[in-house]
């Protein structure tokens, strides 16, 4: 029996984000219906949590080899060139994710130093931005794990 790779932390984070979005959106609808007013925080939190949900879900998909990929060339190549292609794919993804980690971290640090506040609730902006480099770093970890699994022949695109 082959064990399916998992990203438990990201799954829990995505589940929490989706649950909180659903609860605060439902509460906002009920309050708006009953009182003709709405909560001020729901849109700001929902957008932030949707970003967390997107990055956490992408990390889970990376770990489970679930991202869309055109594997025609990869399957047609013999094992040696296929390994080189897999490493090249990892390198491209790692460069992009490393840039997001670097510039996201830089932006978060800048917002922390400037003391910028969010437009809706006046919370520190870096609270929202810190998730971008953190989740991108987790995606980089999951990409690397997936690449090692693919190089060992542990993941199949056909499943």
C-alpha atoms as a printed R data frame, in Angstrom:
    type eleno elety resid chain resno       x      y       z
1   ATOM     1    CA   UNK     A     1   0.000  0.000   0.000
2   ATOM     2    CA   UNK     A     2   1.445  3.333  -1.068
3   ATOM     3    CA   UNK     A     3   1.175  6.138   1.479
4   ATOM     4    CA   UNK     A     4  -0.143  9.369   0.026
5   ATOM     5    CA   UNK     A     5   2.058 12.342   0.919
6   ATOM     6    CA   UNK     A     6   0.356 14.953   3.026
7   ATOM     7    CA   UNK     A     7   0.758 18.524   4.197
8   ATOM     8    CA   UNK     A     8  -1.167 18.339   7.452
9   ATOM     9    CA   UNK     A     9  -0.281 21.810   8.736
10  ATOM    10    CA   UNK     A    10  -1.464 23.466   5.538
11  ATOM    11    CA   UNK     A    11  -4.619 21.321   5.445
12  ATOM    12    CA   UNK     A    12  -5.520 22.386   8.977
13  ATOM    13    CA   UNK     A    13  -4.749 26.014   8.165
14  ATOM    14    CA   UNK     A    14  -6.882 25.921   5.007
15  ATOM    15    CA   UNK     A    15  -9.735 24.242   6.868
16  ATOM    16    CA   UNK     A    16  -9.606 26.860   9.617
17  ATOM    17    CA   UNK     A    17  -9.518 29.705   7.097
18  ATOM    18    CA   UNK     A    18 -12.503 28.339   5.164
19  ATOM    19    CA   UNK     A    19 -14.484 27.681   8.351
20  ATOM    20    CA   UNK     A    20 -13.835 31.182   9.696
21  ATOM    21    CA   UNK     A    21 -14.804 32.746   6.345
22  ATOM    22    CA   UNK     A    22 -18.067 30.794   6.354
23  ATOM    23    CA   UNK     A    23 -18.904 31.635   9.971
24  ATOM    24    CA   UNK     A    24 -18.198 35.376   9.777
25  ATOM    25    CA   UNK     A    25 -19.964 35.678   6.413
26  ATOM    26    CA   UNK     A    26 -23.041 33.871   7.746
27  ATOM    27    CA   UNK     A    27 -22.996 35.990  10.908
28  ATOM    28    CA   UNK     A    28 -22.737 39.129   8.796
29  ATOM    29    CA   UNK     A    29 -25.724 38.102   6.667
30  ATOM    30    CA   UNK     A    30 -27.835 37.323   9.737
31  ATOM    31    CA   UNK     A    31 -26.892 40.581  11.477
32  ATOM    32    CA   UNK     A    32 -27.539 42.584   8.309
33  ATOM    33    CA   UNK     A    33 -30.940 40.920   7.875
34  ATOM    34    CA   UNK     A    34 -31.993 41.457  11.503
35  ATOM    35    CA   UNK     A    35 -30.521 44.923  12.212
36  ATOM    36    CA   UNK     A    36 -30.025 46.429   8.738
37  ATOM    37    CA   UNK     A    37 -26.342 47.003   9.671
38  ATOM    38    CA   UNK     A    38 -23.282 44.829   9.107
39  ATOM    39    CA   UNK     A    39 -20.012 43.968  10.767
40  ATOM    40    CA   UNK     A    40 -17.111 46.164   9.690
41  ATOM    41    CA   UNK     A    41 -14.460 43.469   9.850
42  ATOM    42    CA   UNK     A    42 -15.918 40.734   7.636
43  ATOM    43    CA   UNK     A    43 -14.627 41.918   4.265
44  ATOM    44    CA   UNK     A    44 -11.100 42.640   5.475
45  ATOM    45    CA   UNK     A    45 -10.807 39.322   7.313
46  ATOM    46    CA   UNK     A    46 -12.441 37.370   4.490
47  ATOM    47    CA   UNK     A    47  -9.997 38.687   1.891
48  ATOM    48    CA   UNK     A    48  -7.039 37.966   4.159
49  ATOM    49    CA   UNK     A    49  -8.291 34.459   4.956
50  ATOM    50    CA   UNK     A    50  -8.948 33.782   1.279
51  ATOM    51    CA   UNK     A    51  -5.282 34.500   0.547
52  ATOM    52    CA   UNK     A    52  -4.263 32.138   3.370
53  ATOM    53    CA   UNK     A    53  -6.659 29.518   1.996
54  ATOM    54    CA   UNK     A    54  -5.227 29.871  -1.522
55  ATOM    55    CA   UNK     A    55  -1.591 29.523  -0.491
56  ATOM    56    CA   UNK     A    56  -2.284 26.699   1.978
57  ATOM    57    CA   UNK     A    57  -4.334 24.836  -0.638
58  ATOM    58    CA   UNK     A    58  -1.604 25.296  -3.237
59  ATOM    59    CA   UNK     A    59   0.906 23.877  -0.755
60  ATOM    60    CA   UNK     A    60  -1.277 20.814  -0.157
61  ATOM    61    CA   UNK     A    61  -1.663 20.327  -3.919
62  ATOM    62    CA   UNK     A    62   2.121 20.555  -4.348
63  ATOM    63    CA   UNK     A    63   2.726 17.902  -1.721
64  ATOM    64    CA   UNK     A    64   0.130 15.581  -3.227
65  ATOM    65    CA   UNK     A    65   1.409 16.135  -6.782
66  ATOM    66    CA   UNK     A    66  -1.966 17.619  -7.656
67  ATOM    67    CA   UNK     A    67  -0.998 20.691  -9.654
68  ATOM    68    CA   UNK     A    68  -1.736 20.644 -13.360
69  ATOM    69    CA   UNK     A    69   1.283 19.720 -15.433
70  ATOM    70    CA   UNK     A    70   1.671 18.695 -19.043
71  ATOM    71    CA   UNK     A    71   3.625 15.485 -18.758
72  ATOM    72    CA   UNK     A    72   3.804 14.478 -22.421
73  ATOM    73    CA   UNK     A    73   7.486 15.402 -22.830
74  ATOM    74    CA   UNK     A    74   8.387 14.083 -19.400
75  ATOM    75    CA   UNK     A    75   6.819 10.686 -20.062
76  ATOM    76    CA   UNK     A    76   8.437 10.470 -23.523
77  ATOM    77    CA   UNK     A    77  11.972 11.031 -22.213
78  ATOM    78    CA   UNK     A    78  14.258  8.273 -20.980
79  ATOM    79    CA   UNK     A    79  15.044  8.264 -17.251
80  ATOM    80    CA   UNK     A    80  18.242 10.376 -17.367
81  ATOM    81    CA   UNK     A    81  16.839 13.360 -19.298
82  ATOM    82    CA   UNK     A    82  13.553 13.016 -17.375
83  ATOM    83    CA   UNK     A    83  15.461 13.462 -14.107
84  ATOM    84    CA   UNK     A    84  17.126 16.579 -15.532
85  ATOM    85    CA   UNK     A    85  13.700 17.940 -16.549
86  ATOM    86    CA   UNK     A    86  12.286 17.271 -13.079
87  ATOM    87    CA   UNK     A    87  15.224 19.106 -11.503
88  ATOM    88    CA   UNK     A    88  14.756 21.995 -13.972
89  ATOM    89    CA   UNK     A    89  11.056 22.182 -13.064
90  ATOM    90    CA   UNK     A    90  12.000 22.285  -9.386
91  ATOM    91    CA   UNK     A    91  14.556 25.011 -10.038
92  ATOM    92    CA   UNK     A    92  12.016 27.203 -11.849
93  ATOM    93    CA   UNK     A    93   9.444 26.778  -9.078
94  ATOM    94    CA   UNK     A    94  12.055 27.309  -6.371
95  ATOM    95    CA   UNK     A    95  13.220 30.557  -7.956
96  ATOM    96    CA   UNK     A    96   9.679 31.945  -8.125
97  ATOM    97    CA   UNK     A    97   8.801 30.885  -4.576
98  ATOM    98    CA   UNK     A    98  12.129 32.169  -3.229
99  ATOM    99    CA   UNK     A    99  11.451 35.553  -4.807
100 ATOM   100    CA   UNK     A   100   8.015 35.629  -3.182
101 ATOM   101    CA   UNK     A   101   9.554 34.689   0.182
102 ATOM   102    CA   UNK     A   102  12.256 37.345  -0.158
103 ATOM   103    CA   UNK     A   103  10.129 40.234  -1.395
104 ATOM   104    CA   UNK     A   104   7.151 39.243   0.772
105 ATOM   105    CA   UNK     A   105   9.418 39.190   3.805
106 ATOM   106    CA   UNK     A   106  10.913 42.538   2.811
107 ATOM   107    CA   UNK     A   107   7.445 44.048   2.361
108 ATOM   108    CA   UNK     A   108   6.307 42.645   5.715
109 ATOM   109    CA   UNK     A   109   9.366 44.089   7.440
110 ATOM   110    CA   UNK     A   110   8.857 47.474   5.769
111 ATOM   111    CA   UNK     A   111   5.208 47.563   6.853
112 ATOM   112    CA   UNK     A   112   6.257 46.622  10.380
113 ATOM   113    CA   UNK     A   113   8.833 49.424  10.497
114 ATOM   114    CA   UNK     A   114   6.457 52.005   9.023
115 ATOM   115    CA   UNK     A   115   3.658 51.007  11.372
116 ATOM   116    CA   UNK     A   116   1.133 50.928   8.525
117 ATOM   117    CA   UNK     A   117  -2.417 50.157   9.515
118 ATOM   118    CA   UNK     A   118  -5.077 48.338   7.532
119 ATOM   119    CA   UNK     A   119  -7.671 50.626   5.945
120 ATOM   120    CA   UNK     A   120 -10.755 48.946   7.413
121 ATOM   121    CA   UNK     A   121  -9.982 48.062  11.002
122 ATOM   122    CA   UNK     A   122  -6.731 49.868  11.645
123 ATOM   123    CA   UNK     A   123  -4.829 46.696  12.497
124 ATOM   124    CA   UNK     A   124  -1.113 46.497  11.733
125 ATOM   125    CA   UNK     A   125  -0.768 45.710   8.033
126 ATOM   126    CA   UNK     A   126   2.158 43.373   8.608
127 ATOM   127    CA   UNK     A   127  -0.177 40.949  10.415
128 ATOM   128    CA   UNK     A   128  -1.796 40.261   7.070
129 ATOM   129    CA   UNK     A   129   1.396 40.358   5.007
130 ATOM   130    CA   UNK     A   130   3.455 37.987   7.174
131 ATOM   131    CA   UNK     A   131   1.486 35.018   5.844
132 ATOM   132    CA   UNK     A   132   2.728 35.560   2.285
133 ATOM   133    CA   UNK     A   133   6.414 34.702   2.897
134 ATOM   134    CA   UNK     A   134   5.557 32.060   5.521
135 ATOM   135    CA   UNK     A   135   3.185 30.123   3.289
136 ATOM   136    CA   UNK     A   136   5.453 30.585   0.267
137 ATOM   137    CA   UNK     A   137   8.298 29.059   2.286
138 ATOM   138    CA   UNK     A   138   6.043 26.112   3.136
139 ATOM   139    CA   UNK     A   139   5.209 25.788  -0.564
140 ATOM   140    CA   UNK     A   140   8.935 25.713  -1.327
141 ATOM   141    CA   UNK     A   141   9.370 22.925   1.229
142 ATOM   142    CA   UNK     A   142   6.471 20.956  -0.274
143 ATOM   143    CA   UNK     A   143   7.820 21.502  -3.802
144 ATOM   144    CA   UNK     A   144  11.180 20.117  -2.710
145 ATOM   145    CA   UNK     A   145   9.534 17.116  -1.032
146 ATOM   146    CA   UNK     A   146   7.471 16.470  -4.157
147 ATOM   147    CA   UNK     A   147  10.571 16.704  -6.353
148 ATOM   148    CA   UNK     A   148  12.472 14.173  -4.228
149 ATOM   149    CA   UNK     A   149   9.474 11.840  -4.379
150 ATOM   150    CA   UNK     A   150   9.295 12.212  -8.163
151 ATOM   151    CA   UNK     A   151  13.030 11.586  -8.553
152 ATOM   152    CA   UNK     A   152  12.738  8.417  -6.457
153 ATOM   153    CA   UNK     A   153   9.791  7.285  -8.589
154 ATOM   154    CA   UNK     A   154   7.395  7.565  -5.670
155 ATOM   155    CA   UNK     A   155   4.840  9.781  -7.442
156 ATOM   156    CA   UNK     A   156   3.041  8.977 -10.642
157 ATOM   157    CA   UNK     A   157   1.284 11.599 -12.786
158 ATOM   158    CA   UNK     A   158  -1.261  9.040 -13.882
159 ATOM   159    CA   UNK     A   159  -2.855  8.497 -10.450
